[in-house]
């Protein structure tokens, strides 16, 4: 038998202090490009101070400590200090509506909230609604506003003595808490244990997933308040990859400047951010992003046209991945087979991918029957594993989202015989036309392959004959034009004939959720409220070559 070594985040902190001492954390601080730099050894020493400061204030095992912050060195320090003293790191989504934010902080019973000075104006409005917060800590030297009682992060550290000894923690104790972004109903909390977080970090180092390693310089564009920045902070600490933190500067221009000057090897973001970066690179052909070895992208289906354009025009290889807050989030990653070339390679890369080791996956139809992996049979994707949630934090209403350890993802998918998963929709976005499913994801991908189309989101529109038909909401590139007929012609041969929408709405932008995904709930509401100007292609009066 082996030593029963506790799988806690102390191990990550220890490696940052010792083996990975030379790796660095760079934080972009101003729009002009000012940065701060610190080695992992320096960061670890500050973590000890922060841990000491929290302990002196009576924060200890099981207490929830919130963060309301962009990606920065301080946020990394919080990621380590809070779990290592046995408290629970609660990352608050800075883009939640005020009522949701208050709900989440009250539900979690946060005792302290750390907040970036740039975000004080948002938090102070919610502060009167917070029932359990005893202290606000402001990061940076901007105004502290109406927050009370308040202390500054730098003062907290300056007055602190380093923690003497970190408590021993059960590996199954909670390390972090993150609420889903709440596209339906109130946000639901997902607790991560030390063990699940450490195992998940190990998975990020596998060659068939992200392959995080010591030569990496990782730019987590995905915020630390969105599913733990996809586990990249802890993976970097464990493996010794440097972290380049973009702060609040998530626009294409500063991001590309950071990639160039910091020789970033690995940059992770949702598709909408990569679309912005692509547009920027197209407009600035001299930008040098050749240091990037891999660009993980997920959170929503990645349009293949986006992947191809980034790779073929700018040498940036996208790695498509699927995950949820509930899955820590690494679940499925699309590495193509080594011998796949041309269309076969793109086909594998545009699927969501294969389940990563320790994640089990099944497809279940509406009658509860497990489906074969034949690339055709579709149903709800269900997953389980050591870093997949088995329930929500203090929430009994959502018990039906779990089935004997299996998480019901709400994503509709098929799996091919090689284990590549293809998601056609979220169950709440499904379009059922004449009793058959139309895949909105596939329609969107094909529409976005048209070179005048910048974004496309497809929702259902009521139809007398077929109950529902697809409505394509399309954003065109600046200065470009396309007619409904052109777009319909473009779809011919790319999707089943009867999927081709008759209804189109040209919109200025697709509404986005707090983490940058297409917000179809808002689009559906705009449709109901008559705010979308829908153009209908009249199949009787006009002919396209179908
Ligand atoms: P929310 O449910 O509020 O959007 P999450 O960030 O946890 O919060 O979202 C998880 C969901 O995002 C998944 O259930 C899935 O529908 C979608 N998703 C994530 N990655 C992908 C992907 N690569 N392809 C398609 N959908 C994805």
Boltz pocket constraint, residues with backbone or C-beta under 6 A from the ligand:
constraints:
  - pocket:
      binder: B
      contacts: [[A, 180], [A, 181], [A, 182], [A, 183], [A, 227], [A, 297], [A, 298], [A, 299], [A, 300], [A, 301], [A, 302], [A, 320], [A, 321], [A, 322], [A, 323], [A, 324], [A, 325], [A, 326], [A, 352], [A, 409], [A, 410], [A, 411], [A, 423], [A, 425], [A, 426], [A, 515], [A, 517]]
      max_distance: 6.0
